[in-house]
Amino acid sequence: MKDSINSIQGSFGFHSKRGSLITQATAALHLGLSWADAAKIFSLIIRPSRPKHYRHRNELTPEEFIRVEEFTQSLISLPQLLEQIHISLHAFVLRFIGPEYVTIFTINSEKYLSNSDAQKIRHFMKNYCNLKEATRILSTSTGAVESLIRKGALNFIRIPGYHYRYPVLKISEVKAAHELKMASRKPSK
């Protein structure tokens, strides 16, 4: 309500009144972005934090320009992340992009993730696995892992915000099941 009463409320109104706004095209040029890439980043980073009556405006305040610049400098290259977490682009798209778990930014035809999304992926890959990965950890067949799930030795879990069609398993539980399997194979003395 307060935003709609005072039209020069906040930084955007102040810079608009002074004529010191930066056009989206100028900002894109200075940041080395295409206009379309800049528009997507502005929509995700800047517009949600503006008063409602300024969200439709394509110009940026100097402070918003700095926020976008810092954001673009902090992006993580998708190919580098894929190499770190040992997953193919195809598997990554199926597991994380399709279910809208993270957002990919394309800048000059190269793909990037925000630092927070990259951290979320690293955490996920360190702590969770799918059925196929569990079979590799346990050195067994898919049927054997499914049997462990039916017996309650392993439990599928759902992660908030992760909407992949297949549930995942905790790697710590899979490794514990592997240790039990190995211990049961040792001959008793």
Secondary structure, DSSP 8 states (H G I E B T S, - for coil): -HHHH-TT-HHHHHHHHHT--B-HHHHHHHHT--HHHHHHHHHHHTGGGS-GGGTT---B-HHHHHHHHHHHHT-EEHHHHHHHHT--HHHHIIIIITTTSS-EEEETTEEEE-HHHHHHHHHHHHHEE-HHHHHHHHTS-HHHHHHHHHHTSS-EE--TT---SS-EEEHHHHHHHHHHHHHHHS---
